[in-house]
Amino acid sequence: MARLSQFLLLQIIDTLWKEHLYAMDTLKEGIGLRGYGQKNPLTEYKKEAFDLFDDLFQRAKEDAIEYLFAARP
């Protein structure tokens, strides 16, 4: 069971990290438009990047628990 949980956690983190990097790239491309809305793009980037990172951890926790409870040893 320990090996299964390690394997599942690595797979989940790997998948979610790739999605996170893609989301960060998309955020980086579109953040410049915030300057037109009279907002500081750097501050907005930091806020949204933190929200994406926090979401990464929440999804990793939820997915890990879901898969571990569904796994059959």
PDB file of N, CA, C and O in Angstrom, chain B, residues numbered from 101:
ATOM      1  N   MET B 101       0.825  -1.199   0.000  1.00  0.00           N
ATOM      2  CA  MET B 101       0.000   0.000   0.000  1.00  0.00           C
ATOM      3  C   MET B 101       0.868   1.262   0.000  1.00  0.00           C
ATOM      4  O   MET B 101       0.509   2.273  -0.605  1.00  0.00           O
ATOM      5  N   ALA B 102       2.002   1.192   0.678  1.00  0.00           N
ATOM      6  CA  ALA B 102       2.895   2.360   0.721  1.00  0.00           C
ATOM      7  C   ALA B 102       3.443   2.676  -0.675  1.00  0.00           C
ATOM      8  O   ALA B 102       3.528   3.838  -1.071  1.00  0.00           O
ATOM      9  N   ARG B 103       3.808   1.631  -1.407  1.00  0.00           N
ATOM     10  CA  ARG B 103       4.320   1.857  -2.767  1.00  0.00           C
ATOM     11  C   ARG B 103       3.232   2.396  -3.681  1.00  0.00           C
ATOM     12  O   ARG B 103       3.484   3.256  -4.525  1.00  0.00           O
ATOM     13  N   LEU B 104       2.032   1.887  -3.506  1.00  0.00           N
ATOM     14  CA  LEU B 104       0.911   2.363  -4.310  1.00  0.00           C
ATOM     15  C   LEU B 104       0.638   3.836  -4.026  1.00  0.00           C
ATOM     16  O   LEU B 104       0.423   4.622  -4.948  1.00  0.00           O
ATOM     17  N   SER B 105       0.648   4.203  -2.753  1.00  0.00           N
ATOM     18  CA  SER B 105       0.388   5.608  -2.410  1.00  0.00           C
ATOM     19  C   SER B 105       1.495   6.516  -2.943  1.00  0.00           C
ATOM     20  O   SER B 105       1.215   7.620  -3.409  1.00  0.00           O
ATOM     21  N   GLN B 106       2.744   6.064  -2.879  1.00  0.00           N
ATOM     22  CA  GLN B 106       3.842   6.858  -3.425  1.00  0.00           C
ATOM     23  C   GLN B 106       3.687   7.035  -4.935  1.00  0.00           C
ATOM     24  O   GLN B 106       3.871   8.131  -5.463  1.00  0.00           O
ATOM     25  N   PHE B 107       3.351   5.954  -5.614  1.00  0.00           N
ATOM     26  CA  PHE B 107       3.176   6.015  -7.062  1.00  0.00           C
ATOM     27  C   PHE B 107       2.036   6.955  -7.421  1.00  0.00           C
ATOM     28  O   PHE B 107       2.178   7.792  -8.313  1.00  0.00           O
ATOM     29  N   LEU B 108       0.913   6.824  -6.738  1.00  0.00           N
ATOM     30  CA  LEU B 108      -0.237   7.674  -7.017  1.00  0.00           C
ATOM     31  C   LEU B 108       0.075   9.147  -6.762  1.00  0.00           C
ATOM     32  O   LEU B 108      -0.277  10.009  -7.567  1.00  0.00           O
ATOM     33  N   LEU B 109       0.732   9.429  -5.648  1.00  0.00           N
ATOM     34  CA  LEU B 109       1.063  10.820  -5.334  1.00  0.00           C
ATOM     35  C   LEU B 109       1.999  11.422  -6.373  1.00  0.00           C
ATOM     36  O   LEU B 109       1.826  12.572  -6.777  1.00  0.00           O
ATOM     37  N   LEU B 110       2.978  10.654  -6.803  1.00  0.00           N
ATOM     38  CA  LEU B 110       3.891  11.172  -7.828  1.00  0.00           C
ATOM     39  C   LEU B 110       3.170  11.424  -9.141  1.00  0.00           C
ATOM     40  O   LEU B 110       3.427  12.428  -9.805  1.00  0.00           O
ATOM     41  N   GLN B 111       2.275  10.532  -9.524  1.00  0.00           N
ATOM     42  CA  GLN B 111       1.522  10.717 -10.756  1.00  0.00           C
ATOM     43  C   GLN B 111       0.609  11.932 -10.672  1.00  0.00           C
ATOM     44  O   GLN B 111       0.506  12.710 -11.621  1.00  0.00           O
ATOM     45  N   ILE B 112      -0.047  12.089  -9.539  1.00  0.00           N
ATOM     46  CA  ILE B 112      -0.963  13.222  -9.351  1.00  0.00           C
ATOM     47  C   ILE B 112      -0.193  14.534  -9.386  1.00  0.00           C
ATOM     48  O   ILE B 112      -0.589  15.475 -10.073  1.00  0.00           O
ATOM     49  N   ILE B 113       0.899  14.592  -8.651  1.00  0.00           N
ATOM     50  CA  ILE B 113       1.691  15.822  -8.602  1.00  0.00           C
ATOM     51  C   ILE B 113       2.277  16.142  -9.969  1.00  0.00           C
ATOM     52  O   ILE B 113       2.308  17.302 -10.378  1.00  0.00           O
ATOM     53  N   ASP B 114       2.737  15.126 -10.670  1.00  0.00           N
ATOM     54  CA  ASP B 114       3.308  15.336 -12.001  1.00  0.00           C
ATOM     55  C   ASP B 114       2.267  15.911 -12.953  1.00  0.00           C
ATOM     56  O   ASP B 114       2.538  16.876 -13.668  1.00  0.00           O
ATOM     57  N   THR B 115       1.094  15.325 -12.962  1.00  0.00           N
ATOM     58  CA  THR B 115       0.026  15.788 -13.850  1.00  0.00           C
ATOM     59  C   THR B 115      -0.415  17.201 -13.499  1.00  0.00           C
ATOM     60  O   THR B 115      -0.548  18.057 -14.374  1.00  0.00           O
ATOM     61  N   LEU B 116      -0.639  17.435 -12.214  1.00  0.00           N
ATOM     62  CA  LEU B 116      -1.093  18.761 -11.800  1.00  0.00           C
ATOM     63  C   LEU B 116      -0.020  19.827 -12.005  1.00  0.00           C
ATOM     64  O   LEU B 116      -0.343  20.977 -12.303  1.00  0.00           O
ATOM     65  N   TRP B 117       1.251  19.458 -11.850  1.00  0.00           N
ATOM     66  CA  TRP B 117       2.330  20.430 -12.053  1.00  0.00           C
ATOM     67  C   TRP B 117       2.393  20.863 -13.516  1.00  0.00           C
ATOM     68  O   TRP B 117       2.613  22.037 -13.816  1.00  0.00           O
ATOM     69  N   LYS B 118       2.198  19.914 -14.416  1.00  0.00           N
ATOM     70  CA  LYS B 118       2.192  20.260 -15.838  1.00  0.00           C
ATOM     71  C   LYS B 118       1.037  21.213 -16.149  1.00  0.00           C
ATOM     72  O   LYS B 118       1.206  22.182 -16.889  1.00  0.00           O
ATOM     73  N   GLU B 119      -0.130  20.932 -15.581  1.00  0.00           N
ATOM     74  CA  GLU B 119      -1.273  21.821 -15.777  1.00  0.00           C
ATOM     75  C   GLU B 119      -1.007  23.198 -15.179  1.00  0.00           C
ATOM     76  O   GLU B 119      -1.393  24.218 -15.751  1.00  0.00           O
ATOM     77  N   HIS B 120      -0.346  23.218 -14.029  1.00  0.00           N
ATOM     78  CA  HIS B 120      -0.028  24.485 -13.360  1.00  0.00           C
ATOM     79  C   HIS B 120       0.921  25.319 -14.217  1.00  0.00           C
ATOM     80  O   HIS B 120       0.729  26.527 -14.360  1.00  0.00           O
ATOM     81  N   LEU B 121       1.933  24.687 -14.781  1.00  0.00           N
ATOM     82  CA  LEU B 121       2.874  25.420 -15.626  1.00  0.00           C
ATOM     83  C   LEU B 121       2.182  25.974 -16.863  1.00  0.00           C
ATOM     84  O   LEU B 121       2.485  27.086 -17.296  1.00  0.00           O
ATOM     85  N   TYR B 122       1.263  25.216 -17.434  1.00  0.00           N
ATOM     86  CA  TYR B 122       0.516  25.703 -18.584  1.00  0.00           C
ATOM     87  C   TYR B 122      -0.354  26.897 -18.180  1.00  0.00           C
ATOM     88  O   TYR B 122      -0.443  27.877 -18.919  1.00  0.00           O
ATOM     89  N   ALA B 123      -0.993  26.817 -17.011  1.00  0.00           N
ATOM     90  CA  ALA B 123      -1.832  27.921 -16.528  1.00  0.00           C
ATOM     91  C   ALA B 123      -0.986  29.163 -16.250  1.00  0.00           C
ATOM     92  O   ALA B 123      -1.420  30.283 -16.523  1.00  0.00           O
ATOM     93  N   MET B 124       0.211  28.973 -15.711  1.00  0.00           N
ATOM     94  CA  MET B 124       1.095  30.114 -15.451  1.00  0.00           C
ATOM     95  C   MET B 124       1.537  30.760 -16.759  1.00  0.00           C
ATOM     96  O   MET B 124       1.643  31.984 -16.843  1.00  0.00           O
ATOM     97  N   ASP B 125       1.789  29.956 -17.762  1.00  0.00           N
ATOM     98  CA  ASP B 125       2.173  30.490 -19.068  1.00  0.00           C
ATOM     99  C   ASP B 125       1.031  31.299 -19.672  1.00  0.00           C
ATOM    100  O   ASP B 125       1.252  32.368 -20.242  1.00  0.00           O
ATOM    101  N   THR B 126      -0.177  30.791 -19.545  1.00  0.00           N
ATOM    102  CA  THR B 126      -1.344  31.511 -20.038  1.00  0.00           C
ATOM    103  C   THR B 126      -1.545  32.813 -19.270  1.00  0.00           C
ATOM    104  O   THR B 126      -1.879  33.841 -19.859  1.00  0.00           O
ATOM    105  N   LEU B 127      -1.344  32.768 -17.970  1.00  0.00           N
ATOM    106  CA  LEU B 127      -1.464  33.967 -17.140  1.00  0.00           C
ATOM    107  C   LEU B 127      -0.431  35.009 -17.556  1.00  0.00           C
ATOM    108  O   LEU B 127      -0.738  36.198 -17.646  1.00  0.00           O
ATOM    109  N   LYS B 128       0.793  34.555 -17.808  1.00  0.00           N
ATOM    110  CA  LYS B 128       1.867  35.472 -18.195  1.00  0.00           C
ATOM    111  C   LYS B 128       1.547  36.176 -19.511  1.00  0.00           C
ATOM    112  O   LYS B 128       1.855  37.355 -19.686  1.00  0.00           O
ATOM    113  N   GLU B 129       0.925  35.442 -20.432  1.00  0.00           N
ATOM    114  CA  GLU B 129       0.596  36.030 -21.731  1.00  0.00           C
ATOM    115  C   GLU B 129      -0.484  37.101 -21.621  1.00  0.00           C
ATOM    116  O   GLU B 129      -0.448  38.095 -22.346  1.00  0.00           O
ATOM    117  N   GLY B 130      -1.441  36.905 -20.721  1.00  0.00           N
ATOM    118  CA  GLY B 130      -2.576  37.819 -20.654  1.00  0.00           C
ATOM    119  C   GLY B 130      -2.498  38.885 -19.585  1.00  0.00           C
ATOM    120  O   GLY B 130      -3.390  39.728 -19.498  1.00  0.00           O
ATOM    121  N   ILE B 131      -1.462  38.874 -18.773  1.00  0.00           N
ATOM    122  CA  ILE B 131      -1.401  39.803 -17.637  1.00  0.00           C
ATOM    123  C   ILE B 131      -1.146  41.241 -18.080  1.00  0.00           C
ATOM    124  O   ILE B 131      -1.497  42.173 -17.356  1.00  0.00           O
ATOM    125  N   GLY B 132      -0.558  41.438 -19.226  1.00  0.00           N
ATOM    126  CA  GLY B 132      -0.259  42.789 -19.698  1.00  0.00           C
ATOM    127  C   GLY B 132      -1.501  43.617 -19.956  1.00  0.00           C
ATOM    128  O   GLY B 132      -1.448  44.846 -19.934  1.00  0.00           O
ATOM    129  N   LEU B 133      -2.610  42.954 -20.199  1.00  0.00           N
ATOM    130  CA  LEU B 133      -3.858  43.685 -20.455  1.00  0.00           C
ATOM    131  C   LEU B 133      -4.402  44.355 -19.195  1.00  0.00           C
ATOM    132  O   LEU B 133      -5.261  45.232 -19.284  1.00  0.00           O
ATOM    133  N   ARG B 134      -3.918  43.959 -18.048  1.00  0.00           N
ATOM    134  CA  ARG B 134      -4.395  44.559 -16.792  1.00  0.00           C
ATOM    135  C   ARG B 134      -3.977  46.014 -16.670  1.00  0.00           C
ATOM    136  O   ARG B 134      -4.621  46.796 -15.970  1.00  0.00           O
ATOM    137  N   GLY B 135      -2.906  46.372 -17.347  1.00  0.00           N
ATOM    138  CA  GLY B 135      -2.447  47.761 -17.325  1.00  0.00           C
ATOM    139  C   GLY B 135      -3.465  48.700 -17.938  1.00  0.00           C
ATOM    140  O   GLY B 135      -3.565  49.862 -17.542  1.00  0.00           O
ATOM    141  N   TYR B 136      -4.219  48.203 -18.902  1.00  0.00           N
ATOM    142  CA  TYR B 136      -5.263  49.027 -19.514  1.00  0.00           C
ATOM    143  C   TYR B 136      -6.411  49.281 -18.548  1.00  0.00           C
ATOM    144  O   TYR B 136      -7.134  50.268 -18.683  1.00  0.00           O
ATOM    145  N   GLY B 137      -6.578  48.394 -17.578  1.00  0.00           N
ATOM    146  CA  GLY B 137      -7.641  48.554 -16.584  1.00  0.00           C
ATOM    147  C   GLY B 137      -7.192  49.321 -15.363  1.00  0.00           C
ATOM    148  O   GLY B 137      -7.839  49.254 -14.319  1.00  0.00           O
ATOM    149  N   GLN B 138      -6.096  50.049 -15.473  1.00  0.00           N
ATOM    150  CA  GLN B 138      -5.557  50.873 -14.386  1.00  0.00           C
ATOM    151  C   GLN B 138      -5.179  50.042 -13.160  1.00  0.00           C
ATOM    152  O   GLN B 138      -5.322  50.498 -12.025  1.00  0.00           O
ATOM    153  N   LYS B 139      -4.695  48.818 -13.397  1.00  0.00           N
ATOM    154  CA  LYS B 139      -4.224  47.964 -12.312  1.00  0.00           C
ATOM    155  C   LYS B 139      -2.760  47.652 -12.559  1.00  0.00           C
ATOM    156  O   LYS B 139      -2.313  47.576 -13.704  1.00  0.00           O
ATOM    157  N   ASN B 140      -2.024  47.473 -11.486  1.00  0.00           N
ATOM    158  CA  ASN B 140      -0.605  47.153 -11.584  1.00  0.00           C
ATOM    159  C   ASN B 140      -0.466  45.691 -12.034  1.00  0.00           C
ATOM    160  O   ASN B 140      -0.874  44.790 -11.301  1.00  0.00           O
ATOM    161  N   PRO B 141       0.096  45.440 -13.214  1.00  0.00           N
ATOM    162  CA  PRO B 141       0.195  44.069 -13.709  1.00  0.00           C
ATOM    163  C   PRO B 141       1.013  43.149 -12.799  1.00  0.00           C
ATOM    164  O   PRO B 141       0.690  41.968 -12.668  1.00  0.00           O
ATOM    165  N   LEU B 142       2.059  43.671 -12.176  1.00  0.00           N
ATOM    166  CA  LEU B 142       2.888  42.839 -11.304  1.00  0.00           C
ATOM    167  C   LEU B 142       2.105  42.374 -10.088  1.00  0.00           C
ATOM    168  O   LEU B 142       2.181  41.205  -9.709  1.00  0.00           O
ATOM    169  N   THR B 143       1.355  43.279  -9.475  1.00  0.00           N
ATOM    170  CA  THR B 143       0.546  42.919  -8.310  1.00  0.00           C
ATOM    171  C   THR B 143      -0.535  41.916  -8.691  1.00  0.00           C
ATOM    172  O   THR B 143      -0.782  40.955  -7.962  1.00  0.00           O
ATOM    173  N   GLU B 144      -1.168  42.136  -9.813  1.00  0.00           N
ATOM    174  CA  GLU B 144      -2.208  41.216 -10.279  1.00  0.00           C
ATOM    175  C   GLU B 144      -1.614  39.844 -10.600  1.00  0.00           C
ATOM    176  O   GLU B 144      -2.229  38.815 -10.319  1.00  0.00           O
ATOM    177  N   TYR B 145      -0.428  39.834 -11.185  1.00  0.00           N
ATOM    178  CA  TYR B 145       0.236  38.571 -11.503  1.00  0.00           C
ATOM    179  C   TYR B 145       0.545  37.794 -10.226  1.00  0.00           C
ATOM    180  O   TYR B 145       0.325  36.584 -10.161  1.00  0.00           O
ATOM    181  N   LYS B 146       1.053  38.487  -9.218  1.00  0.00           N
ATOM    182  CA  LYS B 146       1.378  37.830  -7.951  1.00  0.00           C
ATOM    183  C   LYS B 146       0.132  37.237  -7.303  1.00  0.00           C
ATOM    184  O   LYS B 146       0.161  36.112  -6.803  1.00  0.00           O
ATOM    185  N   LYS B 147      -0.963  37.997  -7.312  1.00  0.00           N
ATOM    186  CA  LYS B 147      -2.203  37.508  -6.700  1.00  0.00           C
ATOM    187  C   LYS B 147      -2.734  36.276  -7.425  1.00  0.00           C
ATOM    188  O   LYS B 147      -3.078  35.274  -6.797  1.00  0.00           O
ATOM    189  N   GLU B 148      -2.796  36.359  -8.729  1.00  0.00           N
ATOM    190  CA  GLU B 148      -3.351  35.253  -9.490  1.00  0.00           C
ATOM    191  C   GLU B 148      -2.427  34.035  -9.478  1.00  0.00           C
ATOM    192  O   GLU B 148      -2.899  32.898  -9.471  1.00  0.00           O
ATOM    193  N   ALA B 149      -1.122  34.268  -9.476  1.00  0.00           N
ATOM    194  CA  ALA B 149      -0.173  33.156  -9.406  1.00  0.00           C
ATOM    195  C   ALA B 149      -0.303  32.440  -8.065  1.00  0.00           C
ATOM    196  O   ALA B 149      -0.238  31.212  -8.007  1.00  0.00           O
ATOM    197  N   PHE B 150      -0.484  33.196  -6.995  1.00  0.00           N
ATOM    198  CA  PHE B 150      -0.668  32.573  -5.689  1.00  0.00           C
ATOM    199  C   PHE B 150      -1.960  31.777  -5.655  1.00  0.00           C
ATOM    200  O   PHE B 150      -1.994  30.683  -5.092  1.00  0.00           O
ATOM    201  N   ASP B 151      -3.018  32.303  -6.242  1.00  0.00           N
ATOM    202  CA  ASP B 151      -4.289  31.574  -6.293  1.00  0.00           C
ATOM    203  C   ASP B 151      -4.136  30.272  -7.083  1.00  0.00           C
ATOM    204  O   ASP B 151      -4.681  29.240  -6.690  1.00  0.00           O
ATOM    205  N   LEU B 152      -3.406  30.317  -8.181  1.00  0.00           N
ATOM    206  CA  LEU B 152      -3.177  29.106  -8.964  1.00  0.00           C
ATOM    207  C   LEU B 152      -2.358  28.081  -8.180  1.00  0.00           C
ATOM    208  O   LEU B 152      -2.634  26.883  -8.246  1.00  0.00           O
ATOM    209  N   PHE B 153      -1.357  28.547  -7.444  1.00  0.00           N
ATOM    210  CA  PHE B 153      -0.520  27.643  -6.653  1.00  0.00           C
ATOM    211  C   PHE B 153      -1.316  27.032  -5.509  1.00  0.00           C
ATOM    212  O   PHE B 153      -1.176  25.846  -5.211  1.00  0.00           O
ATOM    213  N   ASP B 154      -2.150  27.842  -4.873  1.00  0.00           N
ATOM    214  CA  ASP B 154      -3.000  27.334  -3.799  1.00  0.00           C
ATOM    215  C   ASP B 154      -3.984  26.301  -4.343  1.00  0.00           C
ATOM    216  O   ASP B 154      -4.239  25.282  -3.702  1.00  0.00           O
ATOM    217  N   ASP B 155      -4.526  26.564  -5.511  1.00  0.00           N
ATOM    218  CA  ASP B 155      -5.427  25.619  -6.156  1.00  0.00           C
ATOM    219  C   ASP B 155      -4.702  24.311  -6.482  1.00  0.00           C
ATOM    220  O   ASP B 155      -5.286  23.233  -6.375  1.00  0.00           O
ATOM    221  N   LEU B 156      -3.444  24.406  -6.874  1.00  0.00           N
ATOM    222  CA  LEU B 156      -2.640  23.216  -7.147  1.00  0.00           C
ATOM    223  C   LEU B 156      -2.576  22.314  -5.925  1.00  0.00           C
ATOM    224  O   LEU B 156      -2.780  21.105  -6.036  1.00  0.00           O
ATOM    225  N   PHE B 157      -2.295  22.888  -4.763  1.00  0.00           N
ATOM    226  CA  PHE B 157      -2.207  22.099  -3.543  1.00  0.00           C
ATOM    227  C   PHE B 157      -3.558  21.505  -3.148  1.00  0.00           C
ATOM    228  O   PHE B 157      -3.633  20.349  -2.732  1.00  0.00           O
ATOM    229  N   GLN B 158      -4.611  22.288  -3.278  1.00  0.00           N
ATOM    230  CA  GLN B 158      -5.943  21.780  -2.921  1.00  0.00           C
ATOM    231  C   GLN B 158      -6.337  20.618  -3.820  1.00  0.00           C
ATOM    232  O   GLN B 158      -6.849  19.606  -3.343  1.00  0.00           O
ATOM    233  N   ARG B 159      -6.102  20.760  -5.109  1.00  0.00           N
ATOM    234  CA  ARG B 159      -6.447  19.685  -6.044  1.00  0.00           C
ATOM    235  C   ARG B 159      -5.585  18.455  -5.804  1.00  0.00           C
ATOM    236  O   ARG B 159      -6.071  17.331  -5.934  1.00  0.00           O
ATOM    237  N   ALA B 160      -4.317  18.644  -5.457  1.00  0.00           N
ATOM    238  CA  ALA B 160      -3.441  17.501  -5.183  1.00  0.00           C
ATOM    239  C   ALA B 160      -3.948  16.736  -3.964  1.00  0.00           C
ATOM    240  O   ALA B 160      -3.987  15.506  -3.971  1.00  0.00           O
ATOM    241  N   LYS B 161      -4.331  17.455  -2.932  1.00  0.00           N
ATOM    242  CA  LYS B 161      -4.865  16.802  -1.733  1.00  0.00           C
ATOM    243  C   LYS B 161      -6.151  16.040  -2.046  1.00  0.00           C
ATOM    244  O   LYS B 161      -6.309  14.882  -1.660  1.00  0.00           O
ATOM    245  N   GLU B 162      -7.052  16.694  -2.740  1.00  0.00           N
ATOM    246  CA  GLU B 162      -8.336  16.063  -3.055  1.00  0.00           C
ATOM    247  C   GLU B 162      -8.147  14.843  -3.950  1.00  0.00           C
ATOM    248  O   GLU B 162      -8.739  13.793  -3.700  1.00  0.00           O
ATOM    249  N   ASP B 163      -7.336  14.973  -4.979  1.00  0.00           N
ATOM    250  CA  ASP B 163      -7.122  13.850  -5.886  1.00  0.00           C
ATOM    251  C   ASP B 163      -6.429  12.690  -5.181  1.00  0.00           C
ATOM    252  O   ASP B 163      -6.781  11.531  -5.402  1.00  0.00           O
ATOM    253  N   ALA B 164      -5.455  12.989  -4.341  1.00  0.00           N
ATOM    254  CA  ALA B 164      -4.739  11.930  -3.627  1.00  0.00           C
ATOM    255  C   ALA B 164      -5.689  11.153  -2.724  1.00  0.00           C
ATOM    256  O   ALA B 164      -5.664   9.922  -2.702  1.00  0.00           O
ATOM    257  N   ILE B 165      -6.514  11.862  -1.991  1.00  0.00           N
ATOM    258  CA  ILE B 165      -7.460  11.193  -1.097  1.00  0.00           C
ATOM    259  C   ILE B 165      -8.460  10.374  -1.901  1.00  0.00           C
ATOM    260  O   ILE B 165      -8.780   9.241  -1.542  1.00  0.00           O
ATOM    261  N   GLU B 166      -8.947  10.952  -2.986  1.00  0.00           N
ATOM    262  CA  GLU B 166      -9.919  10.249  -3.822  1.00  0.00           C
ATOM    263  C   GLU B 166      -9.333   8.952  -4.378  1.00  0.00           C
ATOM    264  O   GLU B 166      -9.972   7.902  -4.302  1.00  0.00           O
ATOM    265  N   TYR B 167      -8.124   9.017  -4.936  1.00  0.00           N
ATOM    266  CA  TYR B 167      -7.523   7.834  -5.528  1.00  0.00           C
ATOM    267  C   TYR B 167      -7.109   6.810  -4.484  1.00  0.00           C
ATOM    268  O   TYR B 167      -7.222   5.607  -4.719  1.00  0.00           O
ATOM    269  N   LEU B 168      -6.631   7.271  -3.331  1.00  0.00           N
ATOM    270  CA  LEU B 168      -6.213   6.322  -2.309  1.00  0.00           C
ATOM    271  C   LEU B 168      -7.404   5.570  -1.719  1.00  0.00           C
ATOM    272  O   LEU B 168      -7.291   4.385  -1.405  1.00  0.00           O
ATOM    273  N   PHE B 169      -8.522   6.233  -1.567  1.00  0.00           N
ATOM    274  CA  PHE B 169      -9.703   5.536  -1.049  1.00  0.00           C
ATOM    275  C   PHE B 169     -10.319   4.615  -2.097  1.00  0.00           C
ATOM    276  O   PHE B 169     -10.978   3.636  -1.745  1.00  0.00           O
ATOM    277  N   ALA B 170     -10.116   4.910  -3.363  1.00  0.00           N
ATOM    278  CA  ALA B 170     -10.673   4.079  -4.426  1.00  0.00           C
ATOM    279  C   ALA B 170      -9.757   2.906  -4.768  1.00  0.00           C
ATOM    280  O   ALA B 170     -10.194   1.956  -5.417  1.00  0.00           O
ATOM    281  N   ALA B 171      -8.496   2.957  -4.343  1.00  0.00           N
ATOM    282  CA  ALA B 171      -7.530   1.909  -4.688  1.00  0.00           C
ATOM    283  C   ALA B 171      -7.834   0.619  -3.927  1.00  0.00           C
ATOM    284  O   ALA B 171      -8.251   0.635  -2.769  1.00  0.00           O
ATOM    285  N   ARG B 172      -7.616  -0.457  -4.596  1.00  0.00           N
ATOM    286  CA  ARG B 172      -7.782  -1.786  -4.001  1.00  0.00           C
ATOM    287  C   ARG B 172      -6.408  -2.442  -3.928  1.00  0.00           C
ATOM    288  O   ARG B 172      -5.781  -2.677  -4.961  1.00  0.00           O
ATOM    289  N   PRO B 173      -5.932  -2.742  -2.721  1.00  0.00           N
ATOM    290  CA  PRO B 173      -4.600  -3.367  -2.595  1.00  0.00           C
ATOM    291  C   PRO B 173      -4.585  -4.805  -3.102  1.00  0.00           C
ATOM    292  O   PRO B 173      -3.544  -5.463  -3.063  1.00  0.00           O
TER     293      PRO B 173
END
